[in-house]
Amino acid sequence: MRARHQSSGFVLVALPLIALAWATLWLWAQSPYGRYLDHGDWTEIGFAASICSALPAGEVLLPGLLYVGGWVLMTAAMMLPTTMPLLEIVARIGAGRPDGRLLLGLVIAGYLAVWSLFGLVAHLADLGLHALVPQSPWLTFNGWALGAAILALAGLFQFSGLKRRCLDACRTPTAFVVQHWRGRDQRRQALLLGAHHGLYCVGCCWALMLLMFAVGTGSVGWMLALGAVMAAEKNLPWGRRLSAPLGIGLLAWSGWTVLAEAHLRSM
């Protein structure tokens, strides 16, 4: 009974925190610093003109910190709801323990650390693209091709074996905890549990998260849509059946982008 009460209390605390993360993202997007959530829309022609202004001249450290902070906040808002079942299990494990909340916090810290590392790699690749664009006239006028390629990659990944394996791990949190919770040095185990789950979550959703670079990370609407899709895939009984229709839709979007560009060039 105490464990059930602890789990209910966790949900009552977690949901307002997730709502606060979304509200903060929305306010950030409306502020003068909203550009630090945005990387432009790679599906648009001539996108280089906008992304080249993303980092003000001479500024490196502060924009970098703002980009990292925005990514962590975005990850918390979008991805923590997808891992609520696992966090509830951890909350029940910690019920009645004096360090129960600490264990839960360590799981979340490990989870967000993995996503932060993925975000760092993605942002470095994005910065590399920003640096490459001025050296490539083709990229300057063909940003749509990058967007179409990312959409196609995300669509194809929905049908991959890696996607299926990682999604299955995310959809079976009880089995995941049984497999990775050893019971010794529990604080370290909690951190590693969160990191392991984060690795599977990145393996399941990395291609979808790259869409935030293809369609613009500054759109809270896109964040909500992708977050809802990923949460449904992982948590709803029929969520696994979403993968194929989503993949087909992304491939169709990529094809539409190519056809739209061909139509514009033929005019």
Secondary structure, 3 states (H helix, E strand, C coil): CHHHHHHHHHHHHHHHHHHHHHHHHHHHHHCHHHHHHCCCCCCCCCCHHHHCCCCCCCCCHHHHHHHHHHHHHHHHHHHHHHHHHHHHHHHHHCCCCCCHHHHHHHHHHHHHHHHHHHHHHHHHHHHHHHHHHHHCHHHHHCHHHHHHHHHHHHHHHCCCHHHHHHHHHHHCHHHHHHHHCCCCCHHHHHHHHHHHHHHHHHHHHHHHHHHHHHHCCCCHHHHHHHHHHHHHHHHCCCHHHHHHHHHHHHHHHHHHHHHHHHHHHHC
